Amino acid sequence: MKKVTVFLGTPRKQATYKGVLEFEGYLRKHAEIEFEYVFLKDYRLEYCLGCKACFDKGEEYCPLKDDRDVLLGKMQASDGIIFATPVYAFQVSAPMKNLLDRLAFVFHRPQFFGKTFTSIVSQGILGGEKIVKYLDSMGEHYGFQVAKGCVLKTLEPTPEAVQASNSRKLEKAAARFHKELMRTSIPVPSLFRLMLFRIARTNIKSMLNPKYRDYRHYEEKGWFESGYYYPVSLGPHKKIFGRLFDLLGTRMFNRP
């Protein structure tokens, strides 16, 4: 049975929470799923200090001792992850943004390959589409296979026609998520994802040394020599582009 964990950036069991409940119902029509709801308000998560200890030394050297690793562990133990948040001042809610900030080291050392991600955003009038793109992008940087998220219009009171539209969006989003959740193989990366990987590793190899956690991580994983983060057949064209991206990265970081 697949396990899906929902991280909720809302303190209330209202529109965002109800939307996720409906999403769960649609997803269960496709398969038997174990669901866990994580309200970020119930966890102690301090604000990032910007000390870069997680980047340079490793996340275990973070001076903040809170529930970050508990939340990270829930992600690692799940097959699928949902980030759900209302729109607050044209952004995600503060608890959701704080979680993203505290997991910034995962951007340097992505780890969620083979797992699925999506987002559910509730908005009053506007702003939700940009936040879905933002959250879906965060999921990609973490290493997830991303199923496009959805935006719910939840201006109170919500007309019946809008509620019906929300339901259709949730049903389609659940189908997209299920398709990715049930993949039996990790997909070939896009040219954009391939470029980010090859340039990032060139940067780390050129600018850092074994004293840095990022360098050691890439070395331990074999990423300095591999075609991508995980074993995958790139095909002749992407192999050529990969070498070009390596050359581009070398020129970028060796430029005076």
Secondary structure, DSSP 4 states (H G I P E B T S, - for coil): -EEEEEEE--SSSSHHHHHHHHHHHHHHHHS-EEEEEEEGGGS--PPP----HHHHT-GGG-S--SSHHHHHHHHHT-SEEEEEEE-BTTB--HHHHHHHHHTTHHHHS---TT-EEEEEEEESSS-HHHHHHHHHHHHHHHTPEEPP-EEEE-PSSPPHHHHHHHHHHHHHHHHHHHHHHT-SSPPPPPHHHHHHHHHHHHHHHHH--TTSHHHHHHHHHTTTTSSSSS----HHHHHHHHHHHHHHHHHHHH--
